[in-house]
Amino acid sequence: MKVLVLNGPNLGRLGRREPDVYGHTTYDDLVRLCKGTGAELGLEVEVRQTDHEGEMLGWLHEAADEAVPVVLNPAAWTHYSIAVRDACAQLTAPLVEVHISNVHKREEFRHHSYVSPVATGVIAGLGVTGYALALRWIAEHARP
Ligand code: DQA
């Protein structure tokens, strides 16, 4: 089963970006983690990152058209993009929203997510391990 792991703005800078908040794992490490976890679980995992909202919308439309499960870290779009939420609402396979940091114990503006109401589930604050947990859940619950 194919699974898309989609990452929003600034996540390509993981490891260099505010390491006190996001840790020292780089984006390349994250890709390896997701692909390795997928291989263990028998999933065909594709990991992508973009700083461009339109590109993200295109990937979500692709997942909607192909009924592919998605692990999504919408990054800053979480907190203000109705367009990303509307694209997520079109998904028919499970959607797991992941945040590396615990957004609920950070600034007030990070407490609201436009995506959570249309997600199957949400993982926040467990670092990059959250992606592996999301993939494990998908492997167990989203088999066609
Ligand atoms: C994030 C949390 C968001 O508030 C922030 O804008 C990000 C990353 C996280 O993974 O913790 O870019 O989604």
Backbone and ligand atoms as CSV (ligand in chain L), in Angstrom:
chain,resi,resn,atom,element,x,y,z
A,1,MET,N,N,0.841,-1.202,0.000
A,1,MET,CA,C,0.000,0.000,0.000
A,1,MET,C,C,0.877,1.254,0.000
A,2,LYS,N,N,0.491,2.189,-0.861
A,2,LYS,CA,C,1.252,3.450,-0.926
A,2,LYS,C,C,0.777,4.412,0.168
A,3,VAL,N,N,1.717,5.153,0.754
A,3,VAL,CA,C,1.394,6.194,1.743
A,3,VAL,C,C,2.223,7.433,1.403
A,4,LEU,N,N,1.574,8.588,1.418
A,4,LEU,CA,C,2.303,9.846,1.204
A,4,LEU,C,C,2.579,10.506,2.552
A,5,VAL,N,N,3.836,10.893,2.770
A,5,VAL,CA,C,4.217,11.672,3.951
A,5,VAL,C,C,4.540,13.075,3.447
A,6,LEU,N,N,3.683,14.024,3.766
A,6,LEU,CA,C,3.792,15.376,3.199
A,6,LEU,C,C,4.157,16.387,4.277
A,7,ASN,N,N,5.127,17.214,3.962
A,7,ASN,CA,C,5.648,18.192,4.925
A,7,ASN,C,C,5.565,19.603,4.363
A,8,GLY,N,N,5.082,20.507,5.192
A,8,GLY,CA,C,4.910,21.896,4.793
A,8,GLY,C,C,6.146,22.754,5.007
A,9,PRO,N,N,5.935,24.075,5.033
A,9,PRO,CA,C,7.030,25.041,4.967
A,9,PRO,C,C,8.017,24.952,6.135
A,10,ASN,N,N,9.274,25.170,5.779
A,10,ASN,CA,C,10.413,25.214,6.713
A,10,ASN,C,C,10.871,23.845,7.214
A,11,LEU,N,N,10.113,22.797,6.923
A,11,LEU,CA,C,10.498,21.477,7.444
A,11,LEU,C,C,11.705,20.893,6.700
A,12,GLY,N,N,12.009,21.435,5.534
A,12,GLY,CA,C,13.223,21.026,4.820
A,12,GLY,C,C,14.468,21.445,5.588
A,13,ARG,N,N,14.305,22.352,6.544
A,13,ARG,CA,C,15.444,22.880,7.315
A,13,ARG,C,C,15.589,22.205,8.685
A,14,LEU,N,N,14.854,21.098,8.856
A,14,LEU,CA,C,14.969,20.350,10.118
A,14,LEU,C,C,16.435,20.055,10.436
A,15,GLY,N,N,16.766,20.127,11.708
A,15,GLY,CA,C,18.157,19.895,12.114
A,15,GLY,C,C,18.903,21.209,12.251
A,16,ARG,N,N,18.621,22.141,11.307
A,16,ARG,CA,C,19.262,23.465,11.365
A,16,ARG,C,C,18.291,24.482,11.943
A,17,ARG,N,N,16.997,24.149,11.928
A,17,ARG,CA,C,15.945,25.075,12.298
A,17,ARG,C,C,15.605,24.931,13.780
A,18,GLU,N,N,15.806,25.981,14.576
A,18,GLU,CA,C,15.429,25.977,15.999
A,18,GLU,C,C,15.578,24.579,16.631
A,19,PRO,N,N,16.798,24.059,16.716
A,19,PRO,CA,C,16.981,22.683,17.210
A,19,PRO,C,C,16.474,22.472,18.635
A,20,ASP,N,N,16.404,23.571,19.419
A,20,ASP,CA,C,15.865,23.444,20.780
A,20,ASP,C,C,14.382,23.069,20.741
A,21,VAL,N,N,13.698,23.446,19.658
A,21,VAL,CA,C,12.263,23.135,19.527
A,21,VAL,C,C,12.055,21.853,18.724
A,22,TYR,N,N,12.799,21.718,17.600
A,22,TYR,CA,C,12.520,20.635,16.653
A,22,TYR,C,C,13.546,19.504,16.672
A,23,GLY,N,N,14.608,19.668,17.492
A,23,GLY,CA,C,15.603,18.603,17.598
A,23,GLY,C,C,16.677,18.695,16.525
A,24,HIS,N,N,17.582,17.717,16.541
A,24,HIS,CA,C,18.747,17.743,15.648
A,24,HIS,C,C,18.595,16.814,14.447
A,25,THR,N,N,17.489,16.093,14.409
A,25,THR,CA,C,17.238,15.217,13.263
A,25,THR,C,C,17.079,16.075,12.013
A,26,THR,N,N,17.796,15.741,10.953
A,26,THR,CA,C,17.693,16.526,9.715
A,26,THR,C,C,16.522,16.011,8.875
A,27,TYR,N,N,16.194,16.781,7.838
A,27,TYR,CA,C,15.115,16.342,6.936
A,27,TYR,C,C,15.501,15.018,6.270
A,28,ASP,N,N,16.776,14.878,5.882
A,28,ASP,CA,C,17.219,13.613,5.264
A,28,ASP,C,C,17.064,12.447,6.239
A,29,ASP,N,N,17.354,12.708,7.534
A,29,ASP,CA,C,17.141,11.666,8.559
A,29,ASP,C,C,15.652,11.294,8.624
A,30,LEU,N,N,14.805,12.324,8.543
A,30,LEU,CA,C,13.356,12.079,8.613
A,30,LEU,C,C,12.909,11.207,7.439
A,31,VAL,N,N,13.432,11.513,6.252
A,31,VAL,CA,C,13.081,10.712,5.069
A,31,VAL,C,C,13.502,9.257,5.300
A,32,ARG,N,N,14.728,9.074,5.820
A,32,ARG,CA,C,15.227,7.701,6.078
A,32,ARG,C,C,14.345,6.984,7.105
A,33,LEU,N,N,13.984,7.708,8.170
A,33,LEU,CA,C,13.127,7.123,9.214
A,33,LEU,C,C,11.799,6.648,8.615
A,34,CYS,N,N,11.174,7.512,7.815
A,34,CYS,CA,C,9.855,7.176,7.250
A,34,CYS,C,C,9.976,6.007,6.280
A,35,LYS,N,N,10.996,6.042,5.442
A,35,LYS,CA,C,11.155,4.966,4.444
A,35,LYS,C,C,11.502,3.646,5.130
A,36,GLY,N,N,12.378,3.724,6.161
A,36,GLY,CA,C,12.763,2.516,6.897
A,36,GLY,C,C,11.570,1.921,7.625
A,37,THR,N,N,10.783,2.791,8.269
A,37,THR,CA,C,9.579,2.315,8.978
A,37,THR,C,C,8.609,1.694,7.976
A,38,GLY,N,N,8.443,2.366,6.853
A,38,GLY,CA,C,7.547,1.848,5.804
A,38,GLY,C,C,8.002,0.477,5.332
A,39,ALA,N,N,9.304,0.318,5.129
A,39,ALA,CA,C,9.833,-0.974,4.643
A,39,ALA,C,C,9.521,-2.085,5.653
A,40,GLU,N,N,9.702,-1.781,6.956
A,40,GLU,CA,C,9.383,-2.768,8.013
A,40,GLU,C,C,7.920,-3.163,7.989
A,41,LEU,N,N,7.065,-2.193,7.656
A,41,LEU,CA,C,5.620,-2.402,7.736
A,41,LEU,C,C,5.023,-2.856,6.412
A,42,GLY,N,N,5.861,-2.949,5.392
A,42,GLY,CA,C,5.368,-3.350,4.076
A,42,GLY,C,C,4.602,-2.245,3.374
A,43,LEU,N,N,4.951,-0.997,3.664
A,43,LEU,CA,C,4.303,0.147,3.011
A,43,LEU,C,C,5.256,0.753,1.988
A,44,GLU,N,N,4.667,1.281,0.935
A,44,GLU,CA,C,5.470,2.010,-0.064
A,44,GLU,C,C,5.341,3.493,0.286
A,45,VAL,N,N,6.367,4.021,0.997
A,45,VAL,CA,C,6.273,5.379,1.551
A,45,VAL,C,C,7.008,6.382,0.658
A,46,GLU,N,N,6.301,7.453,0.313
A,46,GLU,CA,C,6.927,8.540,-0.446
A,46,GLU,C,C,6.913,9.778,0.439
A,47,VAL,N,N,8.072,10.413,0.607
A,47,VAL,CA,C,8.184,11.561,1.510
A,47,VAL,C,C,8.462,12.811,0.686
A,48,ARG,N,N,7.669,13.843,0.899
A,48,ARG,CA,C,7.844,15.092,0.140
A,48,ARG,C,C,7.774,16.288,1.081
A,49,GLN,N,N,8.418,17.381,0.656
A,49,GLN,CA,C,8.380,18.638,1.432
A,49,GLN,C,C,8.276,19.795,0.451
A,50,THR,N,N,7.469,20.789,0.818
A,50,THR,CA,C,7.402,21.988,-0.013
A,50,THR,C,C,7.181,23.235,0.833
A,51,ASP,N,N,7.694,24.357,0.316
A,51,ASP,CA,C,7.429,25.655,0.935
A,51,ASP,C,C,6.325,26.386,0.161
A,52,HIS,N,N,5.730,25.706,-0.849
A,52,HIS,CA,C,4.747,26.359,-1.726
A,52,HIS,C,C,3.364,25.732,-1.536
A,53,GLU,N,N,2.430,26.533,-1.127
A,53,GLU,CA,C,1.106,26.010,-0.769
A,53,GLU,C,C,0.417,25.325,-1.956
A,54,GLY,N,N,0.550,25.924,-3.152
A,54,GLY,CA,C,-0.095,25.342,-4.336
A,54,GLY,C,C,0.429,23.946,-4.631
A,55,GLU,N,N,1.730,23.745,-4.413
A,55,GLU,CA,C,2.312,22.417,-4.641
A,55,GLU,C,C,1.724,21.413,-3.645
A,56,MET,N,N,1.604,21.832,-2.392
A,56,MET,CA,C,0.995,20.965,-1.377
A,56,MET,C,C,-0.454,20.624,-1.766
A,57,LEU,N,N,-1.201,21.615,-2.237
A,57,LEU,CA,C,-2.590,21.358,-2.630
A,57,LEU,C,C,-2.630,20.314,-3.741
A,58,GLY,N,N,-1.717,20.418,-4.701
A,58,GLY,CA,C,-1.651,19.440,-5.796
A,58,GLY,C,C,-1.399,18.031,-5.270
A,59,TRP,N,N,-0.501,17.899,-4.294
A,59,TRP,CA,C,-0.205,16.569,-3.721
A,59,TRP,C,C,-1.422,16.017,-2.982
A,60,LEU,N,N,-2.127,16.893,-2.287
A,60,LEU,CA,C,-3.332,16.437,-1.561
A,60,LEU,C,C,-4.424,16.029,-2.553
A,61,HIS,N,N,-4.527,16.764,-3.657
A,61,HIS,CA,C,-5.513,16.374,-4.691
A,61,HIS,C,C,-5.156,15.008,-5.272
A,62,GLU,N,N,-3.848,14.786,-5.477
A,62,GLU,CA,C,-3.376,13.480,-5.984
A,62,GLU,C,C,-3.776,12.371,-5.000
A,63,ALA,N,N,-3.564,12.617,-3.701
A,63,ALA,CA,C,-3.923,11.618,-2.680
A,63,ALA,C,C,-5.435,11.393,-2.661
A,64,ALA,N,N,-6.199,12.456,-2.878
A,64,ALA,CA,C,-7.663,12.322,-2.908
A,64,ALA,C,C,-8.080,11.486,-4.121
A,65,ASP,N,N,-7.503,11.775,-5.279
A,65,ASP,CA,C,-7.877,11.055,-6.509
A,65,ASP,C,C,-7.495,9.588,-6.440
A,66,GLU,N,N,-6.375,9.284,-5.760
A,66,GLU,CA,C,-5.876,7.898,-5.720
A,66,GLU,C,C,-6.254,7.179,-4.423
A,67,ALA,N,N,-7.015,7.851,-3.547
A,67,ALA,CA,C,-7.414,7.283,-2.246
A,67,ALA,C,C,-6.206,6.749,-1.474
A,68,VAL,N,N,-5.151,7.563,-1.425
A,68,VAL,CA,C,-3.918,7.180,-0.738
A,68,VAL,C,C,-3.940,7.753,0.686
A,69,PRO,N,N,-3.580,6.956,1.726
A,69,PRO,CA,C,-3.456,7.494,3.084
A,69,PRO,C,C,-2.324,8.531,3.145
A,70,VAL,N,N,-2.524,9.528,4.015
A,70,VAL,CA,C,-1.556,10.626,4.116
A,70,VAL,C,C,-1.143,10.852,5.566
A,71,VAL,N,N,0.175,11.035,5.762
A,71,VAL,CA,C,0.710,11.576,7.012
A,71,VAL,C,C,1.114,12.998,6.660
A,72,LEU,N,N,0.519,13.970,7.344
A,72,LEU,CA,C,0.739,15.370,6.968
A,72,LEU,C,C,1.230,16.185,8.150
A,73,ASN,N,N,2.393,16.843,7.954
A,73,ASN,CA,C,2.783,17.896,8.878
A,73,ASN,C,C,2.588,19.212,8.116
A,74,PRO,N,N,1.474,19.894,8.365
A,74,PRO,CA,C,1.172,21.101,7.587
A,74,PRO,C,C,1.999,22.306,8.038
A,75,ALA,N,N,2.825,22.112,9.100
A,75,ALA,CA,C,3.683,23.183,9.633
A,75,ALA,C,C,2.842,24.446,9.855
A,76,ALA,N,N,3.340,25.613,9.463
A,76,ALA,CA,C,2.622,26.861,9.769
A,76,ALA,C,C,1.242,26.918,9.116
A,77,TRP,N,N,1.044,26.212,7.975
A,77,TRP,CA,C,-0.282,26.240,7.317
A,77,TRP,C,C,-1.369,25.695,8.236
A,78,THR,N,N,-0.968,24.823,9.173
A,78,THR,CA,C,-1.912,24.278,10.164
A,78,THR,C,C,-2.800,25.371,10.732
A,79,HIS,N,N,-2.144,26.496,11.028
A,79,HIS,CA,C,-2.787,27.516,11.855
A,79,HIS,C,C,-3.543,28.581,11.063
A,80,TYR,N,N,-3.411,28.582,9.724
A,80,TYR,CA,C,-4.136,29.624,8.985
A,80,TYR,C,C,-4.652,29.241,7.605
A,81,SER,N,N,-4.311,28.042,7.095
A,81,SER,CA,C,-4.686,27.776,5.697
A,81,SER,C,C,-5.993,27.002,5.559
A,82,ILE,N,N,-7.028,27.733,5.175
A,82,ILE,CA,C,-8.317,27.080,4.896
A,82,ILE,C,C,-8.201,26.274,3.594
A,83,ALA,N,N,-7.312,26.705,2.690
A,83,ALA,CA,C,-7.116,25.968,1.426
A,83,ALA,C,C,-6.550,24.571,1.701
A,84,VAL,N,N,-5.568,24.470,2.610
A,84,VAL,CA,C,-5.005,23.158,2.956
A,84,VAL,C,C,-6.081,22.309,3.639
A,85,ARG,N,N,-6.830,22.905,4.535
A,85,ARG,CA,C,-7.916,22.173,5.200
A,85,ARG,C,C,-8.925,21.659,4.173
A,86,ASP,N,N,-9.334,22.515,3.219
A,86,ASP,CA,C,-10.328,22.107,2.221
A,86,ASP,C,C,-9.806,20.969,1.353
A,87,ALA,N,N,-8.493,20.981,1.064
A,87,ALA,CA,C,-7.898,19.877,0.285
A,87,ALA,C,C,-7.898,18.601,1.132
A,88,CYS,N,N,-7.593,18.733,2.422
A,88,CYS,CA,C,-7.595,17.562,3.324
A,88,CYS,C,C,-8.998,16.969,3.436
A,89,ALA,N,N,-10.000,17.835,3.405
A,89,ALA,CA,C,-11.387,17.374,3.548
A,89,ALA,C,C,-11.810,16.482,2.371
A,90,GLN,N,N,-11.079,16.552,1.266
A,90,GLN,CA,C,-11.421,15.737,0.091
A,90,GLN,C,C,-10.830,14.335,0.148
A,91,LEU,N,N,-9.937,14.090,1.134
A,91,LEU,CA,C,-9.296,12.773,1.226
A,91,LEU,C,C,-10.315,11.737,1.685
A,92,THR,N,N,-10.204,10.539,1.127
A,92,THR,CA,C,-11.123,9.474,1.550
A,92,THR,C,C,-10.395,8.413,2.377
A,93,ALA,N,N,-9.090,8.275,2.184
A,93,ALA,CA,C,-8.284,7.363,3.008
A,93,ALA,C,C,-7.864,8.133,4.273
A,94,PRO,N,N,-7.355,7.418,5.297
A,94,PRO,CA,C,-6.997,8.107,6.553
A,94,PRO,C,C,-5.954,9.215,6.383
A,95,LEU,N,N,-6.123,10.239,7.208
A,95,LEU,CA,C,-5.180,11.361,7.270
A,95,LEU,C,C,-4.710,11.495,8.713
A,96,VAL,N,N,-3.397,11.365,8.937
A,96,VAL,CA,C,-2.842,11.577,10.280
A,96,VAL,C,C,-2.037,12.875,10.260
A,97,GLU,N,N,-2.449,13.827,11.091
A,97,GLU,CA,C,-1.747,15.115,11.227
A,97,GLU,C,C,-0.644,14.935,12.264
A,98,VAL,N,N,0.566,15.310,11.903
A,98,VAL,CA,C,1.707,15.145,12.815
A,98,VAL,C,C,2.389,16.486,13.048
A,99,HIS,N,N,2.719,16.757,14.311
A,99,HIS,CA,C,3.569,17.894,14.661
A,99,HIS,C,C,4.714,17.380,15.511
A,100,ILE,N,N,5.904,17.820,15.173
A,100,ILE,CA,C,7.093,17.392,15.904
A,100,ILE,C,C,7.049,17.938,17.331
A,101,SER,N,N,6.696,19.213,17.453
A,101,SER,CA,C,6.627,19.847,18.770
A,101,SER,C,C,5.206,19.715,19.332
A,102,ASN,N,N,5.091,19.921,20.637
A,102,ASN,CA,C,3.760,19.955,21.250
A,102,ASN,C,C,3.211,21.366,21.083
A,103,VAL,N,N,2.437,21.548,20.010
A,103,VAL,CA,C,1.927,22.884,19.664
A,103,VAL,C,C,1.066,23.471,20.788
A,104,HIS,N,N,0.503,22.599,21.629
A,104,HIS,CA,C,-0.405,23.079,22.687
A,104,HIS,C,C,0.318,23.711,23.861
A,105,LYS,N,N,1.618,23.445,23.971
A,105,LYS,CA,C,2.315,24.136,25.059
A,105,LYS,C,C,3.214,25.251,24.528
A,106,ARG,N,N,2.937,25.661,23.293
A,106,ARG,CA,C,3.698,26.767,22.695
A,106,ARG,C,C,2.789,28.008,22.598
A,107,GLU,N,N,3.131,28.929,21.698
A,107,GLU,CA,C,2.371,30.185,21.596
A,107,GLU,C,C,0.890,29.904,21.312
A,108,GLU,N,N,0.064,30.805,21.776
A,108,GLU,CA,C,-1.394,30.701,21.613
A,108,GLU,C,C,-1.796,30.437,20.136
A,109,PHE,N,N,-1.130,31.134,19.197
A,109,PHE,CA,C,-1.549,31.012,17.788
A,109,PHE,C,C,-1.320,29.605,17.233
A,110,ARG,N,N,-0.513,28.783,17.947
A,110,ARG,CA,C,-0.289,27.411,17.477
A,110,ARG,C,C,-1.318,26.433,18.054
A,111,HIS,N,N,-2.194,26.914,18.931
A,111,HIS,CA,C,-3.130,26.001,19.590
A,111,HIS,C,C,-4.271,25.597,18.671
A,112,HIS,N,N,-4.564,26.442,17.669
A,112,HIS,CA,C,-5.669,26.109,16.762
A,112,HIS,C,C,-5.141,25.487,15.479
A,113,SER,N,N,-5.791,24.393,15.073
A,113,SER,CA,C,-5.453,23.760,13.792
A,113,SER,C,C,-6.682,23.745,12.905
A,114,TYR,N,N,-6.535,24.256,11.681
A,114,TYR,CA,C,-7.605,24.150,10.688
A,114,TYR,C,C,-7.735,22.732,10.162
A,115,VAL,N,N,-6.670,21.937,10.321
A,115,VAL,CA,C,-6.626,20.595,9.735
A,115,VAL,C,C,-7.245,19.543,10.665
A,116,SER,N,N,-7.043,19.699,11.988
A,116,SER,CA,C,-7.478,18.647,12.929
A,116,SER,C,C,-8.935,18.209,12.761
A,117,PRO,N,N,-9.884,19.142,12.530
A,117,PRO,CA,C,-11.284,18.696,12.407
A,117,PRO,C,C,-11.538,17.780,11.212
A,118,VAL,N,N,-10.637,17.787,10.221
A,118,VAL,CA,C,-10.846,16.912,9.058
A,118,VAL,C,C,-9.806,15.773,9.033
A,119,ALA,N,N,-9.002,15.664,10.097
A,119,ALA,CA,C,-8.005,14.580,10.172
A,119,ALA,C,C,-8.615,13.376,10.872
A,120,THR,N,N,-8.064,12.198,10.585
A,120,THR,CA,C,-8.495,10.994,11.299
A,120,THR,C,C,-7.958,11.034,12.721
A,121,GLY,N,N,-6.713,11.472,12.865
A,121,GLY,CA,C,-6.084,11.571,14.178
A,121,GLY,C,C,-4.932,12.542,14.137
A,122,VAL,N,N,-4.455,12.907,15.326
A,122,VAL,CA,C,-3.396,13.915,15.452
A,122,VAL,C,C,-2.335,13.419,16.431
A,123,ILE,N,N,-1.062,13.597,16.070
A,123,ILE,CA,C,0.051,13.277,16.976
A,123,ILE,C,C,0.890,14.538,17.096
A,124,ALA,N,N,1.128,14.985,18.323
A,124,ALA,CA,C,1.936,16.200,18.510
A,124,ALA,C,C,2.858,16.020,19.696
A,125,GLY,N,N,4.093,16.512,19.566
A,125,GLY,CA,C,4.989,16.595,20.709
A,125,GLY,C,C,5.880,15.393,20.919
A,126,LEU,N,N,5.828,14.416,20.028
A,126,LEU,CA,C,6.647,13.210,20.208
A,126,LEU,C,C,7.871,13.213,19.304
A,127,GLY,N,N,8.221,14.395,18.806
A,127,GLY,CA,C,9.375,14.493,17.915
A,127,GLY,C,C,9.088,13.775,16.602
A,128,VAL,N,N,10.164,13.410,15.891
A,128,VAL,CA,C,9.967,12.750,14.598
A,128,VAL,C,C,9.416,11.332,14.761
A,129,THR,N,N,9.470,10.804,15.988
A,129,THR,CA,C,8.862,9.484,16.254
A,129,THR,C,C,7.376,9.494,15.896
A,130,GLY,N,N,6.752,10.668,15.972
A,130,GLY,CA,C,5.333,10.792,15.614
A,130,GLY,C,C,5.047,10.298,14.198
A,131,TYR,N,N,5.985,10.517,13.288
A,131,TYR,CA,C,5.791,10.053,11.898
A,131,TYR,C,C,5.765,8.525,11.858
A,132,ALA,N,N,6.697,7.896,12.608
A,132,ALA,CA,C,6.768,6.427,12.610
A,132,ALA,C,C,5.490,5.845,13.216
A,133,LEU,N,N,4.995,6.504,14.283
A,133,LEU,CA,C,3.763,6.025,14.928
A,133,LEU,C,C,2.576,6.164,13.976
A,134,ALA,N,N,2.550,7.272,13.242
A,134,ALA,CA,C,1.459,7.497,12.281
A,134,ALA,C,C,1.476,6.407,11.202
A,135,LEU,N,N,2.671,6.083,10.714
A,135,LEU,CA,C,2.779,5.047,9.671
A,135,LEU,C,C,2.343,3.687,10.223
A,136,ARG,N,N,2.715,3.405,11.481
A,136,ARG,CA,C,2.316,2.141,12.107
A,136,ARG,C,C,0.784,2.058,12.202
A,137,TRP,N,N,0.163,3.143,12.610
A,137,TRP,CA,C,-1.308,3.148,12.715
A,137,TRP,C,C,-1.938,2.901,11.342
A,138,ILE,N,N,-1.382,3.581,10.332
A,138,ILE,CA,C,-1.922,3.419,8.969
A,138,ILE,C,C,-1.763,1.967,8.512
A,139,ALA,N,N,-0.596,1.380,8.795
A,139,ALA,CA,C,-0.371,-0.012,8.377
A,139,ALA,C,C,-1.388,-0.950,9.010
A,140,GLU,N,N,-1.782,-0.641,10.240
A,140,GLU,CA,C,-2.712,-1.523,10.959
A,140,GLU,C,C,-4.171,-1.259,10.619
A,141,HIS,N,N,-4.495,-0.023,10.220
A,141,HIS,CA,C,-5.905,0.331,10.080
A,141,HIS,C,C,-6.355,0.712,8.684
A,142,ALA,N,N,-5.418,0.939,7.778
A,142,ALA,CA,C,-5.846,1.478,6.484
A,142,ALA,C,C,-5.649,0.509,5.332
A,143,ARG,N,N,-5.557,-0.769,5.643
A,143,ARG,CA,C,-5.379,-1.736,4.550
A,143,ARG,C,C,-6.611,-1.721,3.669
A,144,PRO,N,N,-6.421,-1.749,2.318
A,144,PRO,CA,C,-7.592,-1.700,1.445
A,144,PRO,C,C,-8.416,-2.982,1.549
L,1,DQA,C1,C,5.101,22.198,13.471
L,1,DQA,C2,C,4.466,23.198,14.449
L,1,DQA,C3,C,3.992,24.450,13.724
L,1,DQA,O1,O,3.411,25.355,14.647
L,1,DQA,C4,C,5.167,25.127,13.056
L,1,DQA,O2,O,4.718,26.249,12.306
L,1,DQA,C5,C,5.983,24.209,12.216
L,1,DQA,C6,C,6.219,22.841,12.671
L,1,DQA,C7,C,5.713,20.986,14.210
L,1,DQA,O3,O,6.032,20.013,13.534
L,1,DQA,O4,O,5.882,21.018,15.434
L,1,DQA,O5,O,6.553,24.623,11.205
L,1,DQA,O6,O,4.107,21.723,12.600
